[in-house]
Amino acid sequence: MLEAVIRQNSDNTDIQKHALQKIQDELRTCNSELHATEENKKKLLNEKMILEERISRLEKKKVDEIRTLEKDLEQERKMTKHRISELEKQLAEYKVLYKEETVLRKRNFNTIEDMKGKIRVYCRLRPLTPKERTHKENDVVTCVDEFTVQHVGRDGMIKKHFYDRVFDGSATQKDVFNDTRYLVQSTIDGYNVWIFAYGQTVSGKTFTIYGSKNDPGLTPLATSELFQILEKDRDKFNFSLKLYQNNWVDLLLPNPKPQ
Ligand SMILES: Nc1ncnc2c1ncn2[C@@H]1O[C@H](COP(=O)(O)OP(=O)(O)OP(=O)(O)O)[C@@H](O)[C@H]1O
């Protein structure tokens, strides 16, 4: 009986020894895992420190770069401001010079116009109309040069006529207008200018003075020039017009009436 108890105790001790061995093994494994984890943690902490240092270095660099950029921009802004004020000064000087030059140009132009004479006679030869060409008609008046036309008289002799300017059949509406366009400026400067066309029927008076929608003549071209000049000098001029039943009404007059 005692022997059995002793055997039994010895068996239990073996089992406990075995269990203890197992627990010790597990503890060793846990210890080595803990060690590895701690090593890893140290490594990660080290990396974190390196990254934080890098971030702080980059942030410092960024702040330095922003400061440099701000400095450069401020300098640039100062330089641009200085340049603008210089250019504004220059512009003001040019404006004064331009004004003086414009007055001089106008005065010279009006003097030249006066020298040319108060009355100027231009001659415009129109080309044959399609109907005249169909009837095989001929030009009886020919253009000799910019100032002369000629035709054969009843006595068979060539007769020449002289003008301030002659436009032949190839002259466009713009060519004719270009020679008179500066008179528009004269009207604005206070000179009275009157242009009229004289000639036999179907000689081209209406064509020259009014023209057509696609080929405007002196009146529409001069009107457009007039408004362009007024627009250019709009700080000097003010007008308000209305067209009432084919008559202009100057709305700036005290009692506006159709004219
Ligand atoms: N320089 C030109 N180039 C081309 N065609 C022209 C020119 N001048 C006039 N004509 C044409 O000749 C024709 C007669 O012109 P317009 O009607 O202007 O003559 P007019 O002198 O006004 O005549 P009327 O005195 O009978 O009114 C029109 O068909 C017009 O288009």
The ligand as an SDF file (V2000), in Angstrom:
LIG
                    3D

 31 33  0  0  0  0  0  0  0  0999 V2000
  -16.9880  106.5820 -109.9000 N   0  0  0  0  0  0  0  0  0  0  0  0
  -17.9210  105.7140 -110.2340 C   0  0  0  0  0  0  0  0  0  0  0  0
  -17.6370  104.4110 -110.3380 N   0  0  0  0  0  0  0  0  0  0  0  0
  -18.5920  103.5140 -110.6750 C   0  0  0  0  0  0  0  0  0  0  0  0
  -19.8690  103.8510 -110.9360 N   0  0  0  0  0  0  0  0  0  0  0  0
  -20.2120  105.1450 -110.8640 C   0  0  0  0  0  0  0  0  0  0  0  0
  -19.2680  106.1430 -110.4960 C   0  0  0  0  0  0  0  0  0  0  0  0
  -19.8890  107.3480 -110.5010 N   0  0  0  0  0  0  0  0  0  0  0  0
  -21.1520  107.0910 -110.8360 C   0  0  0  0  0  0  0  0  0  0  0  0
  -21.3580  105.7930 -111.0700 N   0  0  0  0  0  0  0  0  0  0  0  0
  -22.6000  105.1690 -111.4970 C   0  0  0  0  0  0  0  0  0  0  0  0
  -23.1280  106.0000 -112.4960 O   0  0  0  0  0  0  0  0  0  0  0  0
  -24.5310  106.1250 -112.3680 C   0  0  0  0  0  0  0  0  0  0  0  0
  -24.9510  107.5670 -112.2280 C   0  0  0  0  0  0  0  0  0  0  0  0
  -24.4010  108.0950 -111.0490 O   0  0  0  0  0  0  0  0  0  0  0  0
  -25.2200  109.0900 -110.0860 P   0  0  0  0  0  0  0  0  0  0  0  0
  -26.6000  108.6230 -109.8700 O   0  0  0  0  0  0  0  0  0  0  0  0
  -24.3730  109.3140 -108.9150 O   0  0  0  0  0  0  0  0  0  0  0  0
  -25.2630  110.3700 -110.9790 O   0  0  0  0  0  0  0  0  0  0  0  0
  -25.8780  111.7990 -110.6090 P   0  0  0  0  0  0  0  0  0  0  0  0
  -24.9140  112.7880 -111.1320 O   0  0  0  0  0  0  0  0  0  0  0  0
  -26.2040  111.8780 -109.1870 O   0  0  0  0  0  0  0  0  0  0  0  0
  -27.2080  111.7940 -111.4840 O   0  0  0  0  0  0  0  0  0  0  0  0
  -28.4980  112.7380 -111.3290 P   0  0  0  0  0  0  0  0  0  0  0  0
  -28.0170  114.1540 -111.4680 O   0  0  0  0  0  0  0  0  0  0  0  0
  -29.3340  112.3130 -112.4440 O   0  0  0  0  0  0  0  0  0  0  0  0
  -29.0640  112.4420 -109.9880 O   0  0  0  0  0  0  0  0  0  0  0  0
  -24.9350  105.3050 -111.1690 C   0  0  0  0  0  0  0  0  0  0  0  0
  -25.3420  104.0310 -111.6030 O   0  0  0  0  0  0  0  0  0  0  0  0
  -23.6540  105.1900 -110.3850 C   0  0  0  0  0  0  0  0  0  0  0  0
  -23.6260  104.0000 -109.6290 O   0  0  0  0  0  0  0  0  0  0  0  0
  1  2  1  0
  2  3  1  0
  2  7  2  0
  3  4  2  0
  4  5  1  0
  5  6  2  0
  6  7  1  0
  6 10  1  0
  7  8  1  0
  8  9  2  0
  9 10  1  0
 10 11  1  0
 11 12  1  0
 11 30  1  0
 12 13  1  0
 13 14  1  0
 13 28  1  0
 14 15  1  0
 15 16  1  0
 16 17  2  0
 16 18  1  0
 16 19  1  0
 19 20  1  0
 20 21  2  0
 20 22  1  0
 20 23  1  0
 23 24  1  0
 24 25  2  0
 24 26  1  0
 24 27  1  0
 28 29  1  0
 28 30  1  0
 30 31  1  0
M  END
$$$$
